Amino acid sequence: MLTSPTITLKPSGAEMPQVGFGTWKHYGNKASEAVYTGLKVGYRLIDCACDYGNEKECGEGLRRAIEDGVVRREDVWVVSKLWNTFHRKAHVREAVMRSLSDWGVSYFDVYYVHFPISLAYVPPDTRYPPGWFFDGKSEVKHDPVPLRETWEALEEVVDEGYIRHLGVSNTCSALLMDLLKYARHRPSVLQIEIHPYNVQHRAVQYAQSQGVAVTAYSSFGPLGFRELNSPKSLRTQLLFTHPLVTSIALAHACTPAQVVLRWATQRGLAIIPKSDTEQQMRENLESTNIKLTEQEMSAITGLDVGLRFNDPADDFEGCHIFS
């Protein structure tokens, strides 16, 4: 069985797997099978979210793995995220408990605020997951809830034992800086979009200087967004075919995907790549065995053009978190 290196989280000292398993865009039985297979291969962190609409299925994969003796619950980091429509204090605990129930677990190892965007509450009986649109069609309805209210409500859930580590996602350094001034339970992890086209050097540097670990999502850049017909992704060269990446892969007798992932982990980042096959799962875990040279690291970093593929302002009115 393969294993992942770990990153020490502060202030707990817990060791979080550096290479986790991403579940965005895994649906139905495919999600259950992917989680089960991933755990058999050796993954010990499963990254999920309310908004992915697959927490029940991912939980089923975990349940099967526990029943079959593949893992114990305490061996696996289960990760979820608070959706934008649950930011009011009155709804935070409700959202956490719903996700726990869907997963079939009694606590989350990491629980993120998915976006620093507060949208109007949509009752689960009306629609779950709620998505971006208040009416389920086109209306983006904002709700003026400060992040502090949301965070303090989450801290109460931590006190109850339902969350072990808090994190923030899609958050800029200025907002993280403010959060660190009042947080009773400090964020342990920052999860942001990082790939060679969007290096985010300053964001990583600031978070790590404050003892906040950084997890990179969408490590393969445009690839995952092409499924969504994202215009930016469709006009951007795939990293897997970029001559620089392919030449480095050839030099190390590995895949382009492994080169891109190793570039991230050699920066001290955690990663959560999605895999569709067992071979991909193994290759992604094995990427940490590669050692890129300083020149190769610098060359890959040189591809940076500050290109975000996941920017809510592109699709949802008023969601200017990166502007």
Backbone bond lengths (Angstrom), bond angles and torsions (degrees), N, CA, C in turn:
res aa  C-N    CA-C-N  psi(-1)  N-CA   C-N-CA  omega(-1)  CA-C   N-CA-C  phi
1 M - - - 1.459 - - 1.519 110.99 -
2 L 1.320 116.38 137.62 1.458 121.14 178.83 1.523 110.48 -79.12
3 T 1.318 116.65 157.14 1.464 121.67 177.83 1.520 109.20 -134.59
4 S 1.314 114.93 161.45 1.457 121.29 179.76 1.510 109.95 -111.23
5 P 1.341 118.11 144.84 1.462 119.77 167.32 1.530 108.67 -61.66
6 T 1.312 117.17 170.49 1.457 120.39 -178.58 1.521 111.27 -126.35
7 I 1.320 114.81 162.57 1.460 122.85 174.12 1.518 107.62 -121.10
8 T 1.308 117.12 131.76 1.463 121.28 -178.99 1.523 110.33 -79.87
9 L 1.315 115.78 122.57 1.459 120.57 178.95 1.527 110.55 -88.80
10 K 1.315 114.28 145.52 1.458 120.44 175.83 1.515 108.48 -112.19
11 P 1.313 118.59 146.27 1.466 126.31 3.55 1.520 114.49 -91.20
12 S 1.347 118.76 2.96 1.464 120.54 -170.56 1.520 113.34 -72.87
13 G 1.341 117.93 -30.14 1.462 120.94 -173.83 1.514 112.94 83.01
14 A 1.326 117.95 2.54 1.464 121.57 179.29 1.522 110.24 -67.18
15 E 1.332 115.75 148.47 1.457 121.94 -178.68 1.528 109.84 -99.12
16 M 1.328 116.67 107.40 1.462 122.30 179.99 1.525 109.78 -91.56
17 P 1.332 117.82 132.30 1.471 119.51 176.97 1.528 111.10 -55.49
18 Q 1.325 115.80 133.47 1.468 119.72 -178.67 1.521 111.83 -75.49
19 V 1.317 117.10 -31.00 1.460 121.71 178.24 1.525 108.01 -110.97
20 G 1.324 115.74 108.23 1.451 121.06 178.56 1.517 110.95 -106.35
21 F 1.323 115.02 -179.73 1.459 121.88 -176.92 1.522 109.31 -112.83
22 G 1.324 117.20 119.14 1.458 122.08 179.94 1.517 111.83 -86.69
23 T 1.342 115.73 146.12 1.468 119.71 -175.47 1.524 113.69 -123.73
24 W 1.345 118.31 3.61 1.461 119.93 178.99 1.524 109.87 -61.28
25 K 1.334 115.88 129.19 1.467 123.72 179.91 1.530 113.29 74.54
26 H 1.335 117.09 18.25 1.466 121.44 164.94 1.526 106.67 -99.26
27 Y 1.312 118.19 124.04 1.461 120.22 -175.51 1.526 111.44 -127.88
28 G 1.330 115.04 154.77 1.454 121.92 173.19 1.519 113.22 57.28
29 N 1.334 114.81 -142.04 1.455 120.53 -178.37 1.523 111.79 -61.15
30 K 1.331 116.44 -28.60 1.464 120.48 178.15 1.520 110.61 -60.99
31 A 1.331 117.00 -37.71 1.469 120.70 178.88 1.522 110.72 -67.24
32 S 1.320 117.07 -45.04 1.470 120.78 179.37 1.520 111.54 -60.29
33 E 1.331 115.25 -47.00 1.460 119.93 -178.73 1.527 111.22 -66.09
34 A 1.330 116.84 -38.71 1.460 119.84 -179.42 1.521 110.93 -64.37
35 V 1.324 117.28 -44.46 1.471 120.45 179.55 1.528 109.78 -64.91
36 Y 1.317 117.31 -45.14 1.472 120.35 -179.96 1.525 111.05 -60.27
37 T 1.329 116.21 -47.58 1.466 119.86 -179.70 1.522 110.93 -65.52
38 G 1.315 116.37 -41.14 1.460 119.64 178.86 1.517 112.21 -59.08
39 L 1.315 116.48 -41.83 1.462 120.07 178.78 1.530 110.84 -66.47
40 K 1.322 117.34 -37.59 1.470 120.68 177.04 1.525 110.72 -64.65
41 V 1.316 116.64 -38.46 1.471 120.65 -179.67 1.520 110.85 -67.12
42 G 1.345 116.77 -34.92 1.456 118.91 178.63 1.520 115.62 139.52
43 Y 1.324 117.93 -1.01 1.471 119.96 177.49 1.520 109.62 -65.58
44 R 1.339 114.58 140.92 1.464 119.30 179.58 1.532 111.25 -130.75
45 L 1.319 117.18 17.59 1.455 122.12 170.66 1.521 107.81 -141.51
46 I 1.334 115.90 125.08 1.454 122.31 178.63 1.516 107.72 -114.87
47 D 1.330 116.71 116.19 1.463 121.98 -178.06 1.523 109.66 -96.63
48 C 1.334 115.44 122.98 1.449 120.39 -177.52 1.527 109.35 -140.79
49 A 1.328 117.35 -172.25 1.465 122.01 -179.33 1.511 109.41 -168.86
50 C 1.324 115.71 151.42 1.467 121.29 172.74 1.516 110.71 -50.93
51 D 1.325 116.33 -46.14 1.465 121.16 -172.92 1.516 113.24 -67.14
52 Y 1.331 118.18 -18.20 1.462 119.99 -179.71 1.537 111.73 -71.62
53 G 1.327 116.13 -20.00 1.458 119.56 177.63 1.514 114.55 68.59
54 N 1.337 117.15 26.50 1.468 119.64 -176.12 1.532 112.85 -138.78
55 E 1.321 117.14 19.75 1.470 118.41 -174.93 1.529 112.47 -67.40
56 K 1.320 117.70 -36.56 1.471 119.38 176.47 1.521 110.67 -61.25
57 E 1.316 115.81 -44.55 1.470 120.26 -177.95 1.524 111.28 -67.77
58 C 1.336 116.76 -41.08 1.468 119.20 177.10 1.526 110.26 -64.23
59 G 1.326 116.04 -39.87 1.455 119.93 177.23 1.511 112.67 -62.58
60 E 1.331 116.51 -34.09 1.459 120.37 177.15 1.527 110.48 -65.50
61 G 1.332 116.89 -39.54 1.463 119.72 176.56 1.516 111.78 -62.81
62 L 1.328 116.40 -40.98 1.468 120.60 177.33 1.519 110.82 -65.64
63 R 1.330 116.86 -44.22 1.470 120.25 -179.82 1.520 111.25 -58.46
64 R 1.322 116.63 -44.44 1.468 120.62 178.91 1.518 110.99 -62.24
65 A 1.320 116.34 -41.87 1.465 119.85 -179.24 1.527 110.99 -64.39
66 I 1.319 116.82 -37.29 1.474 120.09 177.73 1.519 110.04 -69.24
67 E 1.339 116.80 -45.00 1.462 120.49 -179.79 1.523 111.95 -61.87
68 D 1.334 116.72 -35.32 1.464 120.93 -178.54 1.525 113.20 -84.48
69 G 1.324 116.88 1.03 1.461 120.21 178.16 1.519 114.23 78.37
70 V 1.317 117.02 14.29 1.467 120.35 178.91 1.527 110.35 -70.27
71 V 1.326 115.89 -42.74 1.469 122.04 -179.82 1.520 109.37 -142.49
72 R 1.318 115.36 165.97 1.459 122.47 165.17 1.523 107.47 -106.01
73 R 1.315 116.58 155.25 1.471 118.56 -179.35 1.515 111.03 -55.78
74 E 1.331 117.66 -40.69 1.463 120.65 -176.38 1.530 113.25 -69.34
75 D 1.331 116.98 -11.13 1.470 120.51 177.93 1.528 112.68 -83.61
76 V 1.328 116.90 -15.97 1.462 121.22 -169.01 1.526 110.91 -113.38
77 W 1.326 115.24 132.27 1.463 121.32 172.74 1.523 107.98 -87.73
78 V 1.323 115.77 113.74 1.459 121.60 177.58 1.529 107.73 -100.73
79 V 1.319 115.74 125.43 1.468 122.01 -172.16 1.523 109.90 -121.64
80 S 1.323 116.36 134.35 1.455 120.85 174.78 1.526 109.32 -138.68
81 K 1.350 115.41 -179.44 1.467 120.02 -174.11 1.526 110.62 -145.53
82 L 1.321 114.66 143.16 1.464 122.36 177.87 1.525 109.69 -79.33
83 W 1.341 116.78 125.84 1.450 119.35 -179.86 1.531 111.53 -81.31
84 N 1.327 114.91 159.52 1.458 123.04 -171.69 1.525 114.28 -59.31
85 T 1.316 117.93 -28.68 1.463 121.25 -175.94 1.527 113.09 -82.11
86 F 1.325 116.95 -1.47 1.469 120.93 -177.69 1.532 112.06 -113.82
87 H 1.324 118.70 24.43 1.460 120.69 -173.95 1.519 114.39 -76.36
88 R 1.324 118.82 -23.96 1.458 119.55 178.41 1.523 109.93 -66.27
89 K 1.339 115.26 145.23 1.467 120.25 -177.95 1.519 111.50 -52.70
90 A 1.322 116.65 -37.89 1.463 120.68 -177.07 1.524 112.99 -64.34
91 H 1.339 117.67 -17.72 1.465 120.42 -173.74 1.525 114.00 -115.13
92 V 1.335 117.64 -9.04 1.464 120.18 -175.16 1.529 111.23 -62.98
93 R 1.311 116.78 -51.95 1.461 119.75 -177.27 1.529 110.79 -62.63
94 E 1.313 116.57 -39.07 1.463 121.90 177.15 1.529 110.91 -55.83
95 A 1.328 116.22 -43.53 1.464 120.28 -178.63 1.524 111.25 -67.43
96 V 1.326 116.37 -43.33 1.466 119.93 -179.96 1.526 110.11 -62.09
97 M 1.327 116.70 -46.00 1.455 119.85 -177.04 1.527 111.80 -66.64
98 R 1.326 116.69 -34.41 1.474 119.01 177.58 1.521 110.16 -64.90
99 S 1.332 116.79 -44.45 1.465 119.49 179.53 1.525 111.59 -65.72
100 L 1.323 117.29 -39.62 1.467 120.11 176.83 1.527 110.57 -60.71
101 S 1.333 116.02 -43.21 1.457 120.48 179.51 1.523 111.08 -63.23
102 D 1.332 116.48 -43.48 1.463 119.59 179.47 1.525 111.46 -63.05
103 W 1.314 116.63 -39.62 1.464 121.35 178.89 1.534 111.59 -72.70
104 G 1.329 116.43 -28.51 1.458 120.01 -175.48 1.513 112.64 77.01
105 V 1.351 116.48 32.10 1.461 121.60 179.11 1.521 108.87 -124.86
106 S 1.323 116.23 166.75 1.467 120.53 -176.38 1.524 113.25 -102.37
107 Y 1.334 117.24 -7.61 1.466 120.36 177.28 1.522 109.24 -158.61
108 F 1.324 114.90 157.74 1.461 121.38 171.89 1.514 109.10 -105.10
109 D 1.324 115.87 139.54 1.459 120.56 177.66 1.521 110.93 -75.82
110 V 1.331 116.42 -38.51 1.468 121.66 172.60 1.525 107.36 -137.18
111 Y 1.333 115.38 137.09 1.459 120.21 176.82 1.519 107.93 -134.63
112 Y 1.333 115.17 119.67 1.463 121.50 -175.32 1.525 111.88 -99.87
113 V 1.321 116.11 154.72 1.455 121.63 157.38 1.522 105.02 -82.15
114 H 1.330 116.99 115.05 1.465 121.20 -168.99 1.527 112.07 -63.44
115 F 1.327 116.53 -47.81 1.460 122.75 176.57 1.529 108.91 -139.02
116 P 1.327 118.24 145.72 1.467 120.05 174.14 1.524 110.56 -80.08
117 I 1.325 115.19 53.48 1.460 123.53 -178.42 1.523 107.45 -132.16
118 S 1.310 117.20 125.47 1.460 120.50 177.85 1.518 109.31 -105.03
119 L 1.317 115.82 120.79 1.460 122.00 178.15 1.530 110.03 -112.98
120 A 1.312 116.07 159.90 1.464 121.57 -178.56 1.526 110.78 -59.39
121 Y 1.319 115.07 141.03 1.464 122.97 -177.64 1.526 111.59 -63.23
122 V 1.320 114.64 134.49 1.459 122.49 172.64 1.518 107.28 -119.92
123 P 1.329 119.42 114.60 1.467 120.82 -178.76 1.530 111.25 -58.19
124 P 1.320 117.29 139.65 1.470 119.93 178.54 1.527 113.18 -55.84
125 D 1.334 116.54 -30.37 1.465 118.97 178.11 1.523 111.86 -67.41
126 T 1.319 115.90 -23.24 1.465 120.09 178.47 1.520 110.78 -80.39
127 R 1.329 115.59 -46.58 1.476 119.97 -178.68 1.528 108.63 -167.50
128 Y 1.336 116.08 131.81 1.468 119.90 177.62 1.522 109.30 -148.45
129 P 1.326 117.46 128.66 1.464 125.94 -5.04 1.530 111.37 -67.61
130 P 1.337 117.32 154.17 1.462 120.16 -171.60 1.521 114.79 -70.65
131 G 1.347 117.98 -31.20 1.453 120.73 -176.12 1.520 111.75 74.26
132 W 1.318 116.15 -167.98 1.461 122.15 -174.42 1.524 113.63 -86.41
133 F 1.325 117.17 -26.90 1.457 120.05 -170.73 1.525 111.36 -98.28
134 F 1.330 115.38 127.19 1.463 121.05 -177.98 1.520 111.05 -59.36
135 D 1.319 116.51 -40.60 1.464 120.92 -179.16 1.525 113.00 -92.95
136 G 1.336 115.38 4.68 1.457 119.38 -178.85 1.505 113.96 77.22
137 K 1.348 116.21 4.60 1.464 119.87 -175.79 1.522 112.55 -126.64
138 S 1.349 116.39 -63.64 1.461 117.90 -172.48 1.528 114.85 -148.78
139 E 1.330 118.49 -10.88 1.462 120.76 -174.04 1.526 111.68 -88.38
140 V 1.340 116.14 117.50 1.456 121.47 172.99 1.531 107.06 -94.74
141 K 1.324 116.73 112.79 1.465 121.65 -174.64 1.529 109.13 -114.00
142 H 1.313 116.02 108.71 1.457 120.84 -177.58 1.526 111.39 -79.92
143 D 1.330 115.57 156.41 1.457 122.56 178.47 1.528 106.47 -133.12
144 P 1.334 119.41 121.09 1.471 121.24 -172.17 1.526 113.94 -76.51
145 V 1.316 115.47 70.20 1.467 121.42 178.60 1.523 108.98 -104.22
146 P 1.327 118.79 121.61 1.469 119.66 178.30 1.518 111.20 -71.08
147 L 1.315 115.93 149.41 1.459 120.25 179.55 1.524 111.13 -57.11
148 R 1.323 117.47 -32.92 1.470 119.89 -178.78 1.526 111.82 -59.49
149 E 1.319 117.72 -40.51 1.468 120.16 178.09 1.526 110.66 -61.62
150 T 1.314 115.53 -44.46 1.468 120.49 179.63 1.517 110.91 -63.43
151 W 1.318 115.79 -45.72 1.459 120.41 -176.61 1.518 112.12 -64.10
152 E 1.322 116.66 -44.08 1.462 119.87 -179.05 1.526 111.21 -66.27
153 A 1.322 117.07 -32.19 1.463 119.89 174.59 1.528 110.77 -67.19
154 L 1.330 116.49 -39.73 1.470 119.90 176.51 1.522 111.40 -65.57
155 E 1.309 117.06 -36.45 1.468 120.23 178.46 1.521 110.98 -60.63
156 E 1.325 117.30 -35.07 1.464 120.32 177.08 1.527 110.64 -65.82
157 V 1.334 117.00 -35.42 1.466 120.52 177.90 1.527 110.21 -70.57
158 V 1.331 116.72 -33.98 1.467 120.37 173.08 1.524 109.67 -61.44
159 D 1.329 116.50 -44.79 1.456 121.16 -179.99 1.526 111.66 -59.01
160 E 1.327 116.31 -31.40 1.469 120.94 179.69 1.527 112.30 -77.94
161 G 1.331 117.72 -11.56 1.455 120.82 177.67 1.514 115.15 94.08
162 Y 1.334 117.53 8.37 1.459 120.05 -177.84 1.528 113.09 -88.56
163 I 1.325 116.97 -13.59 1.458 122.22 178.55 1.527 108.05 -135.00
164 R 1.329 116.46 134.53 1.471 119.53 -178.94 1.523 112.66 -98.15
165 H 1.320 117.49 -33.92 1.465 121.67 177.72 1.517 108.93 -139.62
166 L 1.320 116.17 137.22 1.454 121.41 175.41 1.524 110.42 -98.97
167 G 1.317 115.95 152.80 1.455 120.58 177.07 1.512 110.78 -147.69
168 V 1.311 115.90 167.06 1.461 122.06 174.22 1.519 108.48 -124.51
169 S 1.319 115.22 147.84 1.461 121.04 -178.89 1.521 108.94 -129.01
170 N 1.327 115.94 150.08 1.463 121.59 178.21 1.524 111.51 54.49
171 T 1.316 116.10 39.98 1.462 122.34 -174.67 1.519 110.21 -116.42
172 C 1.322 116.72 132.75 1.462 120.85 179.52 1.528 109.93 -80.51
173 S 1.317 115.95 165.93 1.466 121.18 -175.55 1.524 112.30 -63.12
174 A 1.335 118.01 -36.59 1.460 120.28 -178.80 1.525 111.05 -62.04
175 L 1.328 116.78 -42.14 1.463 120.32 179.40 1.526 111.00 -70.30
176 L 1.335 116.44 -38.17 1.462 119.85 176.16 1.526 110.48 -63.62
177 M 1.315 116.22 -41.30 1.455 121.20 178.33 1.527 111.03 -58.22
178 D 1.329 116.20 -43.77 1.461 120.82 178.92 1.525 110.73 -66.21
179 L 1.304 117.50 -44.29 1.461 122.32 -179.46 1.522 111.51 -58.75
180 L 1.323 116.61 -40.48 1.463 120.62 -178.25 1.528 112.16 -66.10
181 K 1.321 117.37 -18.16 1.468 120.31 -179.03 1.523 112.92 -77.03
182 Y 1.336 116.43 -25.19 1.466 117.63 -177.21 1.526 114.46 -122.38
183 A 1.327 118.42 -10.15 1.463 120.25 -174.85 1.522 111.55 -63.47
184 R 1.312 115.69 126.28 1.475 121.23 172.58 1.522 109.36 -78.11
185 H 1.326 116.29 -41.85 1.465 122.31 169.67 1.527 105.85 -106.12
186 R 1.321 116.60 106.58 1.458 120.94 -176.10 1.528 111.10 -68.22
187 P 1.318 116.86 148.66 1.468 118.68 173.37 1.521 110.02 -64.28
188 S 1.304 116.04 133.71 1.463 121.05 178.94 1.519 112.29 -91.60
189 V 1.346 116.21 -25.05 1.464 120.64 -174.50 1.525 110.14 -140.23
190 L 1.321 115.51 141.91 1.459 123.96 170.13 1.522 107.16 -113.34
191 Q 1.326 117.53 124.28 1.464 120.95 178.61 1.524 109.02 -112.18
192 I 1.340 116.55 118.11 1.451 121.64 -176.69 1.532 110.64 -139.88
193 E 1.323 115.12 162.69 1.468 121.06 178.92 1.529 110.15 -73.00
194 I 1.322 115.63 115.62 1.466 120.73 179.71 1.527 109.01 -138.35
195 H 1.315 114.86 128.19 1.463 122.93 174.71 1.530 106.39 -159.61
196 P 1.308 119.51 174.25 1.478 119.65 -176.69 1.520 115.31 -59.15
197 Y 1.333 118.59 -21.25 1.461 120.56 176.35 1.538 111.69 -86.94
198 N 1.324 116.65 -9.39 1.471 122.06 -178.37 1.531 108.08 -146.33
199 V 1.318 115.56 77.51 1.472 122.51 -168.59 1.528 112.40 -70.86
200 Q 1.335 117.98 -36.17 1.468 123.63 178.43 1.531 112.83 56.07
201 H 1.314 116.43 47.35 1.463 120.94 -176.95 1.519 112.34 -58.63
202 R 1.322 117.98 -47.50 1.462 120.24 -175.68 1.523 112.19 -68.20
203 A 1.322 116.92 -38.84 1.467 120.07 178.56 1.527 110.69 -63.04
204 V 1.331 116.08 -43.23 1.462 120.89 178.39 1.528 110.30 -64.77
205 Q 1.307 115.98 -46.19 1.461 120.91 -178.99 1.521 111.45 -59.16
206 Y 1.342 116.96 -45.29 1.461 119.61 -178.96 1.526 111.43 -65.57
207 A 1.329 117.21 -48.90 1.464 120.39 -178.49 1.517 111.32 -58.69
208 Q 1.327 116.53 -48.12 1.463 119.41 -178.58 1.527 111.77 -64.94
209 S 1.337 117.15 -32.65 1.467 120.22 178.06 1.525 111.61 -66.72
210 Q 1.339 116.23 -22.48 1.460 121.49 179.64 1.535 112.50 -97.95
211 G 1.310 116.47 8.96 1.457 120.06 179.40 1.516 113.76 77.83
212 V 1.324 116.92 20.03 1.468 121.71 178.68 1.527 108.28 -103.44
213 A 1.327 116.98 120.04 1.459 120.84 177.87 1.523 109.51 -69.26
214 V 1.323 116.45 154.59 1.461 120.74 -178.43 1.528 109.57 -121.32
215 T 1.327 114.84 128.30 1.460 121.85 173.35 1.516 108.70 -108.45
216 A 1.324 116.02 129.26 1.465 121.72 177.54 1.522 109.17 -92.25
217 Y 1.329 115.33 129.39 1.468 118.20 170.70 1.529 109.45 -111.63
218 S 1.320 115.54 165.69 1.479 122.02 -175.88 1.525 110.78 53.34
219 S 1.313 115.73 47.93 1.462 121.44 -177.32 1.526 113.30 -60.23
220 F 1.326 116.80 -23.59 1.464 120.26 -177.81 1.531 112.46 -94.31
221 G 1.331 116.54 14.17 1.458 120.88 174.23 1.516 113.73 63.81
222 P 1.332 117.20 -120.90 1.474 120.00 -172.83 1.519 115.17 -70.46
223 L 1.335 118.07 -17.13 1.463 120.81 -170.55 1.526 112.92 -53.93
224 G 1.333 116.97 -54.09 1.461 120.01 -175.49 1.513 113.80 -66.72
225 F 1.318 117.25 -22.26 1.460 120.74 -177.17 1.523 112.89 -89.44
226 R 1.330 115.96 -12.40 1.465 118.33 175.95 1.520 111.39 -67.27
227 E 1.334 116.63 -29.83 1.464 120.13 176.48 1.526 111.19 -61.91
228 L 1.345 116.16 -25.25 1.456 121.95 -179.12 1.519 112.25 -95.21
229 N 1.335 115.89 4.50 1.471 121.91 -177.37 1.519 112.32 57.78
230 S 1.315 116.01 36.25 1.457 121.15 176.69 1.525 109.65 -65.39
231 P 1.346 117.81 123.30 1.470 119.66 -178.63 1.526 113.23 -56.71
232 K 1.335 116.77 -40.56 1.467 119.15 179.93 1.516 111.58 -63.00
233 S 1.318 116.76 -39.72 1.470 119.29 -178.95 1.517 111.73 -71.46
234 L 1.316 116.32 -34.94 1.471 120.11 -177.65 1.520 112.42 -69.55
235 R 1.335 117.04 -26.17 1.468 118.72 179.79 1.534 112.84 -100.12
236 T 1.332 116.63 8.37 1.462 121.10 -179.10 1.524 110.25 -109.46
237 Q 1.318 116.77 135.68 1.468 120.21 -179.97 1.524 110.62 -63.23
238 L 1.302 116.28 134.79 1.451 120.71 176.26 1.525 109.64 -64.10
239 L 1.319 115.65 138.54 1.463 119.97 178.93 1.524 110.91 -62.77
240 F 1.321 117.11 -32.72 1.461 120.76 -176.69 1.526 112.73 -67.74
241 T 1.331 116.66 -17.46 1.465 119.63 178.92 1.524 112.07 -111.72
242 H 1.309 117.44 2.12 1.467 120.01 179.96 1.531 108.98 -67.38
243 P 1.323 118.50 131.12 1.472 120.73 -176.73 1.523 113.81 -55.22
244 L 1.326 118.19 -36.73 1.459 119.83 178.99 1.520 110.71 -63.84
245 V 1.310 116.09 -47.28 1.470 120.26 -177.81 1.530 110.80 -66.63
246 T 1.308 117.18 -43.08 1.464 119.29 -178.96 1.523 112.06 -67.14
247 S 1.336 117.29 -34.22 1.470 119.37 178.64 1.523 111.10 -68.90
248 I 1.320 117.17 -37.65 1.472 120.31 177.70 1.524 109.79 -69.04
249 A 1.326 117.18 -38.88 1.460 120.48 177.09 1.526 110.54 -61.28
250 L 1.315 117.03 -41.41 1.463 121.21 178.48 1.524 110.51 -62.90
251 A 1.317 117.08 -41.02 1.463 121.22 -178.99 1.519 112.14 -64.84
252 H 1.329 117.00 -29.91 1.468 120.70 -178.03 1.526 112.97 -104.32
253 A 1.320 116.64 5.58 1.466 121.50 -179.40 1.530 110.94 52.51
254 C 1.335 114.75 47.99 1.455 119.91 179.53 1.528 108.35 -137.26
255 T 1.308 116.91 -178.03 1.459 120.40 -178.57 1.534 110.21 -89.68
256 P 1.339 117.73 157.25 1.464 120.00 174.19 1.524 112.62 -57.25
257 A 1.328 116.99 -36.29 1.468 120.15 178.25 1.523 110.35 -60.66
258 Q 1.316 116.99 -41.76 1.464 120.38 179.54 1.522 111.82 -64.98
259 V 1.316 117.24 -35.14 1.464 121.03 177.56 1.523 110.06 -63.49
260 V 1.324 116.29 -47.34 1.462 120.96 -178.00 1.535 110.62 -64.07
261 L 1.319 116.66 -41.45 1.462 120.04 179.85 1.527 111.42 -68.21
262 R 1.318 115.98 -40.21 1.468 118.43 -178.81 1.524 110.99 -68.72
263 W 1.322 117.22 -33.29 1.464 120.37 174.64 1.520 109.89 -56.64
264 A 1.323 117.17 -39.13 1.466 121.11 179.71 1.524 111.64 -72.19
265 T 1.322 117.46 -48.44 1.469 119.02 -175.46 1.530 111.89 -69.84
266 Q 1.331 117.90 -28.92 1.472 118.87 175.34 1.523 111.79 -70.05
267 R 1.306 117.65 -16.02 1.464 121.70 172.56 1.523 111.76 -84.24
268 G 1.327 116.74 -0.46 1.460 120.18 -178.95 1.506 113.84 87.16
269 L 1.336 116.69 13.42 1.461 121.22 -179.09 1.521 111.05 -90.43
270 A 1.322 116.26 149.40 1.457 121.21 166.59 1.527 107.41 -85.76
271 I 1.327 116.72 156.28 1.455 121.57 -178.89 1.527 109.64 -135.44
272 I 1.334 116.35 155.09 1.472 120.76 -178.92 1.533 110.03 -138.45
273 P 1.329 118.45 57.04 1.468 119.93 -177.13 1.525 112.56 -65.41
274 K 1.308 115.16 143.27 1.468 122.33 173.66 1.521 108.75 -85.56
275 S 1.307 116.65 141.54 1.468 121.67 179.73 1.519 109.38 -131.46
276 D 1.315 116.20 139.82 1.464 120.69 179.28 1.526 113.10 -100.36
277 T 1.330 117.70 -17.64 1.462 120.94 -178.87 1.525 109.84 -131.17
278 E 1.317 115.37 159.00 1.463 119.89 178.60 1.524 110.88 -63.24
279 Q 1.317 117.39 -35.88 1.463 119.76 178.64 1.529 110.55 -62.19
280 Q 1.334 116.81 -43.85 1.462 119.92 177.39 1.523 111.14 -62.29
281 M 1.319 115.82 -40.35 1.464 119.69 178.70 1.525 110.74 -58.48
282 R 1.308 115.97 -45.66 1.463 120.63 -179.60 1.533 111.02 -65.61
283 E 1.313 115.93 -44.90 1.463 119.56 -178.95 1.521 111.31 -61.86
284 N 1.318 117.24 -39.89 1.463 119.70 179.82 1.524 111.44 -65.19
285 L 1.325 116.99 -41.87 1.466 119.83 177.27 1.526 111.35 -65.81
286 E 1.321 116.08 -37.09 1.471 120.69 -177.64 1.525 112.61 -75.08
287 S 1.330 117.76 -9.41 1.469 120.37 -176.59 1.528 112.42 -60.86
288 T 1.319 117.84 -25.96 1.473 119.63 -178.78 1.526 112.44 -72.07
289 N 1.325 117.63 -9.07 1.472 120.57 177.89 1.527 111.86 -79.89
290 I 1.331 116.74 -13.27 1.466 121.17 -179.16 1.523 109.24 -83.23
291 K 1.326 116.78 147.68 1.461 121.38 176.29 1.526 108.21 -123.76
292 L 1.316 115.84 106.29 1.461 120.61 177.42 1.523 109.75 -80.29
293 T 1.310 116.29 145.56 1.460 120.04 178.02 1.534 109.64 -76.17
294 E 1.327 116.00 164.75 1.463 120.02 176.87 1.527 110.61 -60.23
295 Q 1.323 115.68 -38.97 1.457 119.71 179.36 1.537 111.60 -64.52
296 E 1.330 116.02 -40.25 1.465 119.64 178.11 1.528 111.35 -67.10
297 M 1.325 116.43 -41.78 1.464 120.27 177.34 1.525 110.40 -59.70
298 S 1.320 116.41 -46.44 1.469 120.65 -178.88 1.523 111.63 -64.36
299 A 1.328 116.01 -39.20 1.464 119.85 -179.42 1.531 110.95 -64.75
300 I 1.331 116.67 -42.58 1.469 120.04 178.81 1.529 110.04 -66.02
301 T 1.322 116.81 -42.82 1.464 120.86 177.43 1.529 110.69 -59.37
302 G 1.322 116.37 -31.21 1.456 121.43 179.83 1.517 114.31 -66.93
303 L 1.324 117.87 -9.19 1.461 121.03 175.80 1.530 112.00 -77.79
304 D 1.308 116.97 -6.81 1.468 122.04 -175.50 1.527 112.34 -59.54
305 V 1.328 115.43 128.12 1.470 121.28 172.76 1.532 110.26 -131.42
306 G 1.327 116.71 13.45 1.456 120.65 179.48 1.518 113.26 63.27
307 L 1.320 116.89 37.29 1.467 121.83 -174.40 1.525 110.86 -95.86
308 R 1.324 115.77 112.81 1.467 121.82 176.00 1.527 109.14 -96.36
309 F 1.303 115.88 133.45 1.456 120.26 173.36 1.526 111.17 -97.28
310 N 1.335 116.43 -23.46 1.467 120.80 179.67 1.523 108.98 -108.93
311 D 1.327 115.79 82.56 1.463 121.93 177.63 1.522 107.84 -124.15
312 P 1.345 117.82 105.45 1.468 120.47 -176.81 1.521 114.20 -54.02
313 A 1.332 117.59 -29.51 1.467 120.22 -178.59 1.524 112.05 -63.55
314 D 1.334 117.34 -19.39 1.462 120.01 178.34 1.528 111.95 -69.27
315 D 1.334 116.24 -26.44 1.468 120.11 -171.35 1.520 115.36 -127.38
316 F 1.347 117.07 -18.04 1.459 119.29 -171.54 1.525 110.23 -129.14
317 E 1.311 116.39 122.08 1.455 122.84 -172.54 1.528 112.06 -58.63
318 G 1.319 115.10 129.71 1.461 121.23 174.07 1.511 115.95 81.31
319 C 1.336 118.02 2.95 1.476 120.15 -175.92 1.525 110.56 -94.92
320 H 1.341 116.02 64.43 1.463 121.75 -172.41 1.536 111.53 -94.28
321 I 1.309 116.72 63.89 1.466 118.31 -176.56 1.518 113.08 -78.88
322 F 1.320 118.91 -18.49 1.459 120.81 -178.92 1.528 112.37 -111.77
323 S 1.308 118.27 3.85 1.453 122.14 -176.01 1.525 110.96 -76.34
